[in-house]
Amino acid sequence: MSISKMTAKKILKSVGGDRISDSAATELAETLNAYAYSIAKKAVKLAKHARRKTVKKADVELAR
């Protein structure tokens, strides 16, 4: 699962962008996906360190 280019365009429009180029939407989507992957990986590592299989909200918060 990843953030699509269309979702990135919606985000840019929601903060006031009138016209968004495909390259801008692609760049935002790639950046957000990389950031989300990094947080998810850290959150899973924290859960495993706590000897849990369930990733909790606190793990995600700490991973940020």
TIZA-645797 format. One line per field, with one value per atom (N, C-alpha, C): residue in one letter; x, y, z; atom name. Coordinates in steps of 0.05 Angstrom, whole numbers, plus 5000, padded with zeros to 4 digits. Layout:
BEGIN
type (A	...)
east (X	...)
north (Y	...)
up (Z	...)
atom (CA	...)
This chain:
BEGIN
type (M	M	M	S	S	S	I	I	I	S	S	S	K	K	K	M	M	M	T	T	T	A	A	A	K	K	K	K	K	K	I	I	I	L	L	L	K	K	K	S	S	S	V	V	V	G	G	G	G	G	G	D	D	D	R	R	R	I	I	I	S	S	S	D	D	D	S	S	S	A	A	A	A	A	A	T	T	T	E	E	E	L	L	L	A	A	A	E	E	E	T	T	T	L	L	L	N	N	N	A	A	A	Y	Y	Y	A	A	A	Y	Y	Y	S	S	S	I	I	I	A	A	A	K	K	K	K	K	K	A	A	A	V	V	V	K	K	K	L	L	L	A	A	A	K	K	K	H	H	H	A	A	A	R	R	R	R	R	R	K	K	K	T	T	T	V	V	V	K	K	K	K	K	K	A	A	A	D	D	D	V	V	V	E	E	E	L	L	L	A	A	A	R	R	R)
east (5017	5000	5018	5010	5026	5008	5019	5004	5007	4984	4984	4990	4996	5000	4975	4952	4926	4922	4928	4926	4944	4969	4988	4976	4964	4951	4929	4913	4892	4903	4925	4938	4947	4961	4970	4948	4926	4902	4889	4889	4876	4890	4916	4931	4934	4919	4917	4930	4940	4951	4929	4931	4911	4917	4942	4951	4975	4975	4997	5007	5033	5045	5047	5048	5051	5077	5098	5124	5123	5109	5106	5091	5069	5053	5069	5084	5100	5121	5134	5155	5144	5121	5108	5100	5089	5080	5105	5126	5151	5162	5162	5173	5156	5129	5112	5113	5116	5118	5144	5166	5192	5190	5177	5175	5157	5135	5117	5130	5146	5160	5180	5194	5214	5201	5179	5165	5154	5142	5131	5153	5176	5198	5208	5210	5219	5198	5172	5150	5150	5154	5155	5178	5201	5225	5219	5206	5199	5180	5160	5142	5156	5174	5189	5207	5219	5237	5221	5196	5178	5166	5175	5165	5135	5126	5098	5097	5075	5070	5053	5039	5021	5036	5035	5046	5025	5031	5012	5017	4997	4999	5024	5031	5054	5080	5081	5104	5107	5085	5086	5093	5083	5089	5119	5130	5159	5176	5166	5181	5184	5166	5167	5191)
north (4976	5000	5025	5044	5068	5092	5116	5140	5145	5148	5152	5180	5184	5211	5227	5215	5229	5239	5222	5230	5254	5253	5275	5300	5298	5322	5333	5315	5324	5339	5329	5342	5370	5371	5397	5417	5407	5424	5433	5415	5422	5444	5448	5469	5494	5495	5519	5518	5495	5493	5493	5512	5513	5494	5494	5477	5461	5435	5418	5402	5404	5388	5359	5341	5313	5307	5322	5317	5325	5346	5355	5334	5324	5304	5278	5271	5246	5249	5272	5277	5276	5289	5289	5261	5246	5218	5201	5203	5188	5195	5221	5231	5221	5223	5214	5183	5169	5139	5132	5145	5139	5145	5168	5176	5156	5148	5129	5102	5093	5068	5068	5090	5094	5092	5106	5106	5078	5065	5038	5019	5020	5002	5006	5031	5037	5028	5032	5024	4994	4979	4949	4941	4954	4948	4953	4975	4981	4960	4951	4931	4904	4897	4872	4874	4897	4901	4897	4905	4902	4874	4857	4829	4828	4845	4845	4840	4828	4825	4848	4861	4883	4909	4924	4951	4970	4985	5003	5032	5048	5076	5089	5081	5091	5085	5061	5054	5073	5080	5098	5126	5134	5161	5163	5142	5142	5140	5127	5124	5151	5169	5195	5210)
up (5000	5000	5000	4984	4983	4977	4981	4975	4945	4932	4903	4895	4869	4858	4861	4857	4859	4888	4907	4935	4941	4931	4934	4922	4899	4887	4904	4916	4934	4958	4969	4992	4984	4961	4952	4947	4936	4931	4957	4977	5002	5017	5011	5025	5007	4985	4969	4942	4933	4906	4886	4867	4846	4823	4814	4793	4803	4799	4809	4785	4781	4759	4768	4748	4754	4768	4761	4774	4803	4810	4838	4854	4842	4856	4860	4840	4841	4863	4864	4884	4912	4916	4942	4950	4932	4937	4945	4930	4936	4963	4969	4995	5018	5015	5037	5041	5019	5021	5035	5029	5042	5071	5078	5106	5121	5109	5122	5126	5106	5108	5131	5133	5154	5182	5185	5211	5217	5197	5201	5209	5196	5202	5231	5239	5267	5287	5280	5298	5302	5281	5283	5300	5296	5312	5342	5348	5376	5388	5373	5382	5387	5369	5372	5397	5401	5424	5450	5450	5473	5474	5456	5454	5449	5431	5423	5393	5384	5356	5345	5364	5356	5358	5336	5335	5346	5367	5379	5372	5378	5372	5384	5408	5422	5406	5393	5377	5354	5341	5318	5327	5350	5361	5367	5379	5386	5361	5341	5316	5301	5306	5292	5301)
atom (N	CA	C	N	CA	C	N	CA	C	N	CA	C	N	CA	C	N	CA	C	N	CA	C	N	CA	C	N	CA	C	N	CA	C	N	CA	C	N	CA	C	N	CA	C	N	CA	C	N	CA	C	N	CA	C	N	CA	C	N	CA	C	N	CA	C	N	CA	C	N	CA	C	N	CA	C	N	CA	C	N	CA	C	N	CA	C	N	CA	C	N	CA	C	N	CA	C	N	CA	C	N	CA	C	N	CA	C	N	CA	C	N	CA	C	N	CA	C	N	CA	C	N	CA	C	N	CA	C	N	CA	C	N	CA	C	N	CA	C	N	CA	C	N	CA	C	N	CA	C	N	CA	C	N	CA	C	N	CA	C	N	CA	C	N	CA	C	N	CA	C	N	CA	C	N	CA	C	N	CA	C	N	CA	C	N	CA	C	N	CA	C	N	CA	C	N	CA	C	N	CA	C	N	CA	C	N	CA	C	N	CA	C	N	CA	C	N	CA	C	N	CA	C)
